[in-house]
Amino acid sequence: MKKNSVLGWSMVVALGGFLFGFDTAVISGAEKSIQQFWQLSVFQHGLTISIALIGTVIGSLLGSRPSDAFGRKNTLYFVAIAYLLSSLGTALAHNWYIFLFFRFFGGLGVGASSVTAPIYISEVSPAEKRGRLVGLFQFNVVLGILISYLSNYLISQTGENSWRLMLGVQAVPAFIFLVLIRFIPESPRWLIIKRNDIAKATAILQVINPLNYKTELEAIQRGANEHKGTNERLFSGKYNKPATLAILFALFNQLSGINAIIYYAPRIFEMAGLGASSSLLSTVGVGVINFIFTLIGINIIDKAGRRMLMLVGSVGLIASLFLVAFTFSSGHFSGYAIPIYMMLFITFFAFSQGAVIWVFISEIFPNEVRAKGQTLGSFTHWIMAALIAFCFPYLAETLGGAITFYFFGFMMVLQLVFVIRYMPETKGKSLEQIESNIILH
């Protein structure tokens, strides 16, 4: 087998992240045309835009079940099919209710992808490269968002029904993803723990860790034997520490205000006094910086460590958010001050929280409950994303930009305390070492 097999497997699965980002953002270029095509009321329009997010929350909540029951690889097949059918169904729909169904179905794929893809990559990655490889998922999410914006811009020139092509073009990468899944193996840890298929798991572990695969195999088997015949429950009390870490990490991820800034960047820039065209240009800058610094983050995460990225990132987030809040409170908007501070925020977020979240949550749970733990973290993340996105326009209008961003800044102060006092370092440790040395003792 080839030396770069693990990288190839990870890149295939990370395509799920690309489709995740593309599917999430592509609706932004089509939503006005969709509203006009079906003459939607304000409520119907809101439901049309948010239905995929509802599917994402449900998909993330249920994601552990197929992942544990049918395997990581088979669940990824479902994810690919969901993306493919969603793109074709929404592009061809001539009935609003059918359109809603396929957008919801695509959301299920996004939710399941946010659970299964990071788990799979973490379980097939060597310890010393796991951060970078799992980080490929987040990198592809950001890349998918950028490509969807570019695709929407180019397709918008094609005519009044261009929105159908905007949504349908996703079928191409979805089909490629579906085909490539055939060439990746099942997770060796799932094969041992759920199927007791030692021979097949051993062959895969030899590719992942040719020098120490026997030691790793013994560690996985030892853990599997300890829990043999039991149905491990995440909230039994035994896993309180990793569960608490996952919930807090996901909460702080969204309480930074990241989704409010991504979704409402033009609105925020206009609040700061910029014109519409300047606001849109500044939004493009936010997207580019997000992409660049996510790439930097995943390239240094295995050297610097998860905790160090979070320490530096938290300090930068606090400074940038308080600068935005202070500028709003002073009432003196000097040119591009707020856009510059916002891009500073994106810089620190992208290489800390953005690069670390899916890596850290996929690492901290023992093999027996990893899918359930990833579900907990992903579900918390998406519920908070929905709440922040829903509440931000109201908070910004009633409380003003200053108080809103002071709140986000204070949340990042709490995150810094969390990182300093409670966040363990998982760099360079096998998943079994993390379970033994950090999580359960």
C-alpha positions as CSV (number, residue, x, y, z in Angstrom):
1,M,0.0,0.0,0.0
2,K,1.1,3.5,-0.7
3,K,2.8,5.7,1.9
4,N,0.3,8.5,1.5
5,S,-2.8,6.3,1.8
6,V,-3.9,7.9,5.1
7,L,-3.6,11.4,3.5
8,G,-5.7,10.2,0.5
9,W,-8.4,8.7,2.8
10,S,-8.5,11.9,4.8
11,M,-8.8,14.1,1.7
12,V,-11.7,12.0,0.4
13,V,-13.6,12.3,3.6
14,A,-12.8,16.0,3.9
15,L,-14.7,16.4,0.7
16,G,-17.7,16.0,3.0
17,G,-16.6,19.3,4.6
18,F,-16.3,21.0,1.2
19,L,-19.9,20.0,0.5
20,F,-20.9,21.0,4.0
21,G,-19.6,24.6,3.4
22,F,-20.9,24.8,-0.2
23,D,-24.4,23.6,0.8
24,T,-24.6,26.0,3.8
25,A,-23.5,29.1,1.8
26,V,-24.9,28.5,-1.7
27,I,-28.4,29.6,-0.7
28,S,-27.2,33.1,-0.1
29,G,-27.0,33.8,-3.9
30,A,-30.3,32.2,-4.7
31,E,-32.6,33.3,-1.9
32,K,-34.0,36.5,-3.5
33,S,-34.8,34.7,-6.8
34,I,-36.4,31.9,-4.9
35,Q,-38.6,34.3,-2.9
36,Q,-39.7,36.0,-6.2
37,F,-40.2,32.7,-8.1
38,W,-42.7,31.4,-5.5
39,Q,-44.0,34.8,-4.2
40,L,-43.1,33.8,-0.7
41,S,-44.3,35.7,2.4
42,V,-41.8,36.8,5.0
43,F,-42.5,33.7,7.1
44,Q,-42.2,31.4,4.1
45,H,-39.0,33.0,3.0
46,G,-37.5,32.7,6.5
47,L,-38.5,29.0,6.6
48,T,-37.0,28.4,3.2
49,I,-33.6,29.8,4.3
50,S,-33.6,28.1,7.7
51,I,-35.0,24.7,6.8
52,A,-31.6,23.3,6.0
53,L,-30.3,24.5,9.4
54,I,-33.2,22.6,11.1
55,G,-32.1,19.5,9.1
56,T,-28.5,20.1,10.2
57,V,-29.5,20.2,13.9
58,I,-31.5,16.9,13.5
59,G,-28.8,15.3,11.4
60,S,-26.1,16.2,14.0
61,L,-28.3,14.9,16.9
62,L,-28.9,11.5,15.2
63,G,-25.5,11.2,13.5
64,S,-24.0,8.8,16.1
65,R,-26.6,6.1,15.5
66,P,-25.8,5.2,11.9
67,S,-22.1,5.8,12.5
68,D,-22.1,3.2,15.3
69,A,-24.6,0.8,13.8
70,F,-23.6,0.7,10.2
71,G,-20.0,2.0,10.3
72,R,-18.3,5.3,9.5
73,K,-17.9,4.5,5.8
74,N,-21.5,3.5,5.2
75,T,-22.7,6.6,7.0
76,L,-20.5,8.7,4.6
77,Y,-22.3,7.0,1.7
78,F,-25.6,8.4,3.2
79,V,-24.0,11.9,3.5
80,A,-22.9,11.8,-0.2
81,I,-26.3,10.7,-1.4
82,A,-28.0,13.4,0.8
83,Y,-25.9,16.1,-0.8
84,L,-26.5,14.7,-4.3
85,L,-30.2,14.4,-4.0
86,S,-30.5,17.7,-2.3
87,S,-28.7,19.6,-5.1
88,L,-30.7,17.9,-7.9
89,G,-34.0,18.1,-6.0
90,T,-33.8,21.8,-5.2
91,A,-32.5,22.6,-8.7
92,L,-35.4,20.8,-10.4
93,A,-38.2,21.5,-7.9
94,H,-41.3,23.1,-9.3
95,N,-43.2,22.9,-6.0
96,W,-42.2,24.9,-3.0
97,Y,-42.9,22.0,-0.6
98,I,-40.7,19.7,-2.6
99,F,-38.0,22.4,-2.5
100,L,-38.3,22.5,1.3
101,F,-38.0,18.7,1.6
102,F,-34.8,18.6,-0.4
103,R,-33.2,21.5,1.4
104,F,-34.1,19.8,4.7
105,F,-32.6,16.5,3.4
106,G,-29.4,18.3,2.5
107,G,-29.3,19.7,6.0
108,L,-29.5,16.1,7.4
109,G,-26.4,15.4,5.3
110,V,-24.6,18.5,6.7
111,G,-25.4,17.4,10.3
112,A,-24.3,13.8,9.8
113,S,-21.2,15.0,8.0
114,S,-20.2,17.2,11.0
115,V,-20.3,14.1,13.2
116,T,-19.0,11.3,11.0
117,A,-16.2,12.9,8.9
118,P,-14.1,14.2,11.9
119,I,-14.6,10.9,13.7
120,Y,-13.4,8.8,10.7
121,I,-10.3,11.0,10.1
122,S,-9.3,11.0,13.8
123,E,-9.6,7.2,13.9
124,V,-7.4,6.5,10.8
125,S,-4.8,9.2,11.5
126,P,-1.4,8.7,13.1
127,A,-1.2,10.6,16.4
128,E,1.5,13.0,15.2
129,K,-0.5,14.0,12.1
130,R,-4.1,13.8,13.5
131,G,-4.6,17.5,14.1
132,R,-3.6,18.5,10.6
133,L,-5.6,15.7,8.9
134,V,-8.8,16.3,10.9
135,G,-8.2,20.0,10.3
136,L,-8.6,19.3,6.6
137,F,-12.3,19.0,7.3
138,Q,-12.6,22.5,8.6
139,F,-10.3,23.8,5.8
140,N,-12.7,22.2,3.3
141,V,-15.7,23.8,4.9
142,V,-14.2,27.2,4.5
143,L,-13.1,26.4,0.9
144,G,-16.6,25.2,0.1
145,I,-18.0,28.5,1.3
146,L,-15.6,30.5,-0.8
147,I,-16.2,28.4,-3.9
148,S,-20.0,28.7,-3.5
149,Y,-19.7,32.5,-3.4
150,L,-17.5,32.5,-6.5
151,S,-19.9,30.0,-8.2
152,N,-22.9,32.1,-7.4
153,Y,-21.3,35.2,-8.8
154,L,-20.4,33.5,-12.1
155,I,-23.7,31.7,-12.5
156,S,-25.7,34.8,-11.7
157,Q,-24.8,36.2,-15.1
158,T,-26.6,33.3,-16.9
159,G,-30.2,34.6,-16.6
160,E,-33.3,34.8,-14.5
161,N,-33.4,31.1,-13.6
162,S,-29.7,31.0,-12.6
163,W,-30.7,30.1,-9.1
164,R,-31.5,26.6,-10.2
165,L,-28.0,26.1,-11.6
166,M,-26.5,27.7,-8.5
167,L,-28.1,24.9,-6.4
168,G,-27.7,22.1,-9.0
169,V,-23.9,22.6,-9.6
170,Q,-23.3,21.0,-6.2
171,A,-24.3,17.6,-7.7
172,V,-20.9,17.4,-9.5
173,P,-18.7,17.4,-6.3
174,A,-21.3,15.3,-4.5
175,F,-21.2,12.6,-7.2
176,I,-17.3,12.7,-7.1
177,F,-17.5,12.3,-3.3
178,L,-20.0,9.4,-3.6
179,V,-17.6,7.5,-6.0
180,L,-14.5,8.1,-4.0
181,I,-15.9,6.8,-0.8
182,R,-15.7,3.3,-2.4
183,F,-11.9,3.5,-2.2
184,I,-11.5,4.3,1.5
185,P,-11.4,1.5,4.2
186,E,-13.6,1.3,7.2
187,S,-12.3,2.7,10.5
188,P,-10.2,0.0,12.2
189,R,-11.4,1.1,15.6
190,W,-15.0,0.6,14.5
191,L,-14.2,-2.8,13.0
192,I,-12.6,-4.0,16.3
193,I,-15.2,-2.5,18.7
194,K,-18.4,-3.1,16.8
195,R,-17.6,-6.1,14.5
196,N,-14.6,-7.8,16.2
197,D,-13.0,-8.0,12.8
198,I,-9.4,-8.2,13.9
199,A,-7.9,-9.3,10.6
200,K,-9.3,-6.5,8.5
201,A,-8.5,-3.9,11.2
202,T,-5.0,-5.1,11.5
203,A,-4.3,-4.7,7.8
204,I,-5.6,-1.1,8.0
205,L,-3.5,-0.3,11.1
206,Q,-0.4,-1.6,9.3
207,V,-0.9,1.2,6.8
208,I,-1.6,3.8,9.4
209,N,1.2,2.9,11.8
210,P,3.5,0.3,10.2
211,L,6.1,0.5,13.0
212,N,3.8,0.3,16.1
213,Y,0.6,-1.1,14.8
214,K,0.8,-4.1,17.2
215,T,0.9,-1.8,20.2
216,E,-2.0,0.2,18.9
217,L,-4.0,-2.9,18.1
218,E,-3.5,-4.2,21.6
219,A,-4.5,-0.9,23.2
220,I,-7.7,-0.8,21.1
221,Q,-8.5,-4.5,21.9
222,R,-7.8,-3.9,25.6
223,G,-10.3,-1.1,25.6
224,A,-12.9,-3.1,23.6
225,N,-12.6,-6.1,26.0
226,E,-13.1,-3.8,29.0
227,H,-16.5,-2.7,27.6
228,K,-17.5,-5.9,25.9
229,G,-21.2,-6.7,26.2
230,T,-22.0,-3.3,27.6
231,N,-24.0,-0.5,25.9
232,E,-21.9,2.5,27.0
233,R,-24.0,5.6,27.8
234,L,-22.5,9.0,27.4
235,F,-24.2,10.5,30.4
236,S,-23.5,7.6,32.8
237,G,-21.2,9.8,34.9
238,K,-18.1,8.1,33.7
239,Y,-17.6,10.4,30.7
240,N,-18.6,13.7,32.4
241,K,-15.2,15.3,31.8
242,P,-15.0,14.8,28.0
243,A,-18.7,15.6,27.7
244,T,-18.3,18.9,29.6
245,L,-15.2,19.8,27.5
246,A,-17.1,19.2,24.3
247,I,-20.2,21.2,25.4
248,L,-18.1,24.2,26.6
249,F,-15.9,24.2,23.6
250,A,-18.9,24.2,21.2
251,L,-20.6,26.9,23.3
252,F,-17.6,29.2,23.3
253,N,-17.1,28.6,19.5
254,Q,-20.5,30.2,18.8
255,L,-20.5,32.7,21.7
256,S,-17.5,34.4,20.0
257,G,-20.1,35.7,17.5
258,I,-18.5,34.0,14.5
259,N,-21.8,33.0,12.8
260,A,-23.3,36.4,13.5
261,I,-20.3,38.0,11.7
262,I,-20.3,35.5,8.8
263,Y,-24.0,35.7,8.2
264,Y,-24.4,39.4,8.9
265,A,-21.1,40.9,7.9
266,P,-22.6,43.4,5.3
267,R,-25.2,44.5,7.9
268,I,-22.5,45.1,10.5
269,F,-20.4,47.1,8.1
270,E,-23.3,49.2,7.1
271,M,-24.0,49.8,10.9
272,A,-20.4,51.1,10.9
273,G,-21.3,53.6,8.2
274,L,-20.0,51.9,5.1
275,G,-22.0,52.0,1.9
276,A,-23.6,48.8,0.4
277,S,-20.9,48.2,-2.2
278,S,-18.0,48.8,0.3
279,S,-19.8,46.4,2.8
280,L,-19.9,43.6,0.2
281,L,-16.3,44.2,-0.7
282,S,-15.3,44.0,3.0
283,T,-17.3,40.8,3.3
284,V,-15.2,39.2,0.5
285,G,-12.1,40.2,2.5
286,V,-13.6,38.4,5.6
287,G,-14.0,35.2,3.5
288,V,-10.5,35.3,2.1
289,I,-8.9,35.9,5.5
290,N,-10.9,33.1,7.0
291,F,-9.6,30.8,4.3
292,I,-6.0,31.8,4.6
293,F,-5.7,31.6,8.4
294,T,-7.7,28.3,8.6
295,L,-5.0,26.9,6.3
296,I,-2.2,28.3,8.6
297,G,-4.0,26.9,11.7
298,I,-4.2,23.3,10.4
299,N,-0.6,23.4,9.3
300,I,0.8,24.3,12.7
301,I,-1.8,22.6,15.0
302,D,0.4,19.4,15.4
303,K,3.5,21.5,16.2
304,A,2.1,24.2,18.4
305,G,-0.6,22.1,19.9
306,R,-4.4,22.6,20.3
307,R,-4.0,24.5,23.6
308,M,-1.4,27.0,22.5
309,L,-3.5,27.9,19.4
310,M,-6.5,28.4,21.7
311,L,-4.5,30.6,24.2
312,V,-3.2,32.9,21.5
313,G,-6.5,32.9,19.7
314,S,-8.5,33.8,22.8
315,V,-6.3,36.8,23.6
316,G,-6.7,38.0,20.0
317,L,-10.4,37.5,20.0
318,I,-10.8,39.5,23.2
319,A,-8.8,42.4,21.9
320,S,-10.5,42.5,18.5
321,L,-14.0,42.2,19.9
322,F,-13.5,44.9,22.5
323,L,-12.0,47.2,19.8
324,V,-15.1,46.7,17.7
325,A,-17.4,47.4,20.8
326,F,-15.4,50.4,21.8
327,T,-15.5,51.9,18.3
328,F,-19.3,51.4,18.3
329,S,-19.7,53.0,21.7
330,S,-17.6,56.0,20.8
331,G,-19.7,56.8,17.8
332,H,-16.7,57.8,15.9
333,F,-16.3,55.5,12.9
334,S,-13.0,56.3,11.3
335,G,-13.1,54.9,7.8
336,Y,-12.4,51.2,7.8
337,A,-11.7,50.8,11.5
338,I,-14.5,48.3,12.2
339,P,-13.8,46.2,9.1
340,I,-10.1,46.1,10.0
341,Y,-11.0,45.0,13.6
342,M,-13.5,42.4,12.2
343,M,-10.8,41.0,9.9
344,L,-8.5,40.8,12.9
345,F,-11.2,38.9,14.7
346,I,-11.5,36.4,11.8
347,T,-7.7,36.0,11.7
348,F,-7.6,34.9,15.3
349,F,-10.8,32.8,15.1
350,A,-9.7,30.9,12.0
351,F,-6.4,29.6,13.3
352,S,-7.7,28.9,16.8
353,Q,-11.3,27.9,17.3
354,G,-11.9,27.4,13.6
355,A,-8.9,25.0,13.2
356,V,-9.2,23.3,16.6
357,I,-12.9,22.6,17.3
358,W,-13.5,19.5,15.2
359,V,-10.1,18.1,15.9
360,F,-10.4,18.5,19.7
361,I,-13.9,17.1,20.0
362,S,-13.1,14.1,17.8
363,E,-10.1,13.2,20.1
364,I,-11.4,13.6,23.6
365,F,-13.9,10.7,23.8
366,P,-13.0,7.0,24.2
367,N,-13.6,4.7,21.3
368,E,-16.8,3.2,22.7
369,V,-18.6,6.6,22.9
370,R,-16.8,8.7,20.3
371,A,-19.7,8.9,17.9
372,K,-22.1,9.9,20.7
373,G,-19.6,12.4,22.0
374,Q,-19.0,13.9,18.6
375,T,-22.8,14.1,18.2
376,L,-23.0,16.0,21.6
377,G,-20.4,18.5,20.5
378,S,-21.8,18.9,17.0
379,F,-25.4,19.3,18.2
380,T,-24.4,21.9,20.8
381,H,-22.5,23.8,18.0
382,W,-25.5,23.8,15.6
383,I,-28.1,24.7,18.2
384,M,-26.0,27.7,19.3
385,A,-25.3,28.6,15.7
386,A,-29.1,28.8,15.1
387,L,-29.7,30.8,18.3
388,I,-27.0,33.3,17.6
389,A,-28.0,33.8,13.9
390,F,-31.6,34.2,15.0
391,C,-31.0,36.6,17.8
392,F,-28.3,38.8,16.4
393,P,-30.4,41.1,14.3
394,Y,-32.7,41.8,17.3
395,L,-29.8,42.3,19.7
396,A,-28.0,44.6,17.3
397,E,-31.1,46.7,16.7
398,T,-32.3,46.9,20.3
399,L,-29.0,46.9,22.3
400,G,-26.8,48.4,19.6
401,G,-23.4,47.3,18.3
402,A,-21.4,48.3,21.4
403,I,-23.3,46.1,23.9
404,T,-23.6,43.2,21.5
405,F,-19.8,43.1,20.9
406,Y,-18.9,43.7,24.5
407,F,-21.0,40.6,25.3
408,F,-19.1,38.5,22.7
409,G,-15.8,39.9,24.1
410,F,-16.8,39.0,27.7
411,M,-17.6,35.4,26.5
412,M,-14.1,35.2,25.1
413,V,-12.6,36.2,28.4
414,L,-14.5,33.2,29.9
415,Q,-13.1,31.1,27.1
416,L,-9.6,32.1,28.0
417,V,-10.2,31.1,31.6
418,F,-11.6,27.7,30.3
419,V,-8.5,27.1,28.2
420,I,-6.0,28.0,31.0
421,R,-7.7,26.0,33.7
422,Y,-9.5,23.1,32.1
423,M,-8.4,22.4,28.5
424,P,-6.0,19.4,28.2
425,E,-3.4,19.2,25.5
426,T,-3.9,16.2,23.1
427,K,-1.1,16.9,20.7
428,G,1.0,13.8,19.7
429,K,-1.0,11.3,21.8
430,S,-2.8,8.2,20.4
431,L,-6.6,8.2,21.0
432,E,-6.1,5.4,23.6
433,Q,-3.4,7.5,25.4
434,I,-5.8,10.5,25.5
435,E,-8.4,8.2,27.1
436,S,-6.0,6.7,29.6
437,N,-3.9,9.6,30.6
438,I,-6.1,12.7,30.3
439,I,-9.8,11.9,30.1
440,L,-10.6,9.1,32.4
441,H,-8.0,9.6,35.1
